Amino acid sequence: MGPVTERITLHLLAPDGTPVDLDTDWRYRPDDPYAVRLDFGPRAAGAGWVLSREMLLAALHGPVGDGDIHFAPIDDGSLCLVLGGAGGPVALSVDLDALAGFLTATLELVPLGSEFELIDWDGGLAGLLSA
């Protein structure tokens, strides 16, 4: 099983009110089945986020959040992502249909509820014990 990768544009509202489009790579790997990686590319010096696939799926239907990460559908057909960090939170939006298409591809690869079957529990434990 290979990874699912899609380029999806995020929209950032800059401090001066100017919208900025950010081409981002969304990645899902079966060997890390609970996570979706969001990569902002080389211009962002390798910046990225690790997001919960389950939380993103729930966000398609209503607001969710935990800690520094919150998602909420917006009436214009997009999803607002609020990501916290050392410099304070940043609000982004993404097209809901584009995100839903990506998440559907991840579900075809690893159905919801079957993630635990793909985790290398023995390898992870061995790594912890050898550290």
BELVEN-V193387 format. One record per run of one state. SS is the DSSP state (A for helix, B for strand, O for the rest). FROM is the first residue (numbers start at 1). LEN is the number of residues. If there is no record, write none. Layout:
SS:FROM:LEN + SS:FROM:LEN
//
This chain:
O:1:3 + B:4:10 + O:14:5 + B:19:10 + O:29:1 + A:30:3 + O:33:2 + B:35:5 + O:40:2 + A:42:3 + O:45:3 + B:48:5 + A:53:7 + O:60:4 + B:64:3 + O:67:2 + B:69:6 + O:75:3 + B:78:6 + O:84:6 + B:90:6 + A:96:14 + O:110:5 + A:115:4 + O:119:2 + A:121:10 + O:131:1
//
